[in-house]
Amino acid sequence: MTRYILNVPHTYIKDGKEITKYTRVGSVFENTRQDGSGDKALSIKLNFPVGATELVAFTPKANDDDNQE
């Protein structure tokens, strides 16, 4: 099972440079269906209700807390 960290991007201008920060909002899990088809399915688990127009998933880093699903 592959896991991604789900984030909301926030872009702003600081000292004339565009900067994007990411706020973690949950996790995405890639699963293989058990019905024999071998198809992939994504399961999205949010840490809290999100009112966003874009979500971004990253693979987890070694220091990510695995208990934050």
C-alpha positions as semicolon CSV with decimal commas, in nm:
position;residue;x (nm);y (nm);z (nm)
1;M;0,000;0,000;0,000
2;T;0,141;0,338;-0,102
3;R;0,075;0,637;0,122
4;Y;0,094;1,007;0,033
5;I;0,074;1,311;0,261
6;L;-0,216;1,537;0,157
7;N;-0,148;1,912;0,168
8;V;-0,311;2,245;0,084
9;P;-0,077;2,491;-0,093
10;H;-0,063;2,855;0,022
11;T;0,119;3,096;-0,213
12;Y;0,220;3,448;-0,112
13;I;0,472;3,719;-0,200
14;K;0,755;3,799;0,044
15;D;1,036;4,043;-0,039
16;G;0,932;4,032;-0,404
17;K;0,958;3,650;-0,424
18;E;0,665;3,411;-0,463
19;I;0,670;3,151;-0,185
20;T;0,450;2,845;-0,150
21;K;0,395;2,678;0,189
22;Y;0,205;2,353;0,237
23;T;-0,028;2,268;0,525
24;R;-0,086;1,898;0,595
25;V;-0,456;1,809;0,592
26;G;-0,454;1,430;0,571
27;S;-0,327;1,122;0,390
28;V;-0,400;0,939;0,064
29;F;-0,366;0,562;0,044
30;E;-0,324;0,375;-0,286
31;N;-0,467;0,026;-0,263
32;T;-0,499;-0,266;-0,503
33;R;-0,856;-0,390;-0,523
34;Q;-0,910;-0,739;-0,384
35;D;-1,176;-0,834;-0,642
36;G;-0,916;-0,992;-0,875
37;S;-0,914;-0,700;-1,120
38;G;-0,583;-0,559;-0,990
39;D;-0,723;-0,206;-1,028
40;K;-0,585;0,068;-0,804
41;A;-0,807;0,267;-0,568
42;L;-0,727;0,581;-0,368
43;S;-0,859;0,632;-0,017
44;I;-0,842;0,988;0,120
45;K;-0,844;1,044;0,495
46;L;-0,874;1,407;0,609
47;N;-0,749;1,526;0,948
48;F;-1,032;1,784;0,962
49;P;-1,296;1,931;0,729
50;V;-1,125;2,116;0,443
51;G;-1,264;2,411;0,248
52;A;-1,005;2,421;-0,030
53;T;-1,006;2,423;-0,408
54;E;-0,680;2,229;-0,443
55;L;-0,519;1,945;-0,248
56;V;-0,163;1,821;-0,313
57;A;-0,030;1,474;-0,217
58;F;0,338;1,404;-0,143
59;T;0,513;1,079;-0,054
60;P;0,591;1,077;0,320
61;K;0,935;1,179;0,448
62;A;1,124;0,979;0,709
63;N;1,032;1,227;0,986
64;D;0,657;1,225;0,913
65;D;0,454;1,095;1,209
66;D;0,282;0,775;1,092
67;N;0,019;0,817;1,365
68;Q;-0,133;1,129;1,201
69;E;-0,382;0,950;0,974
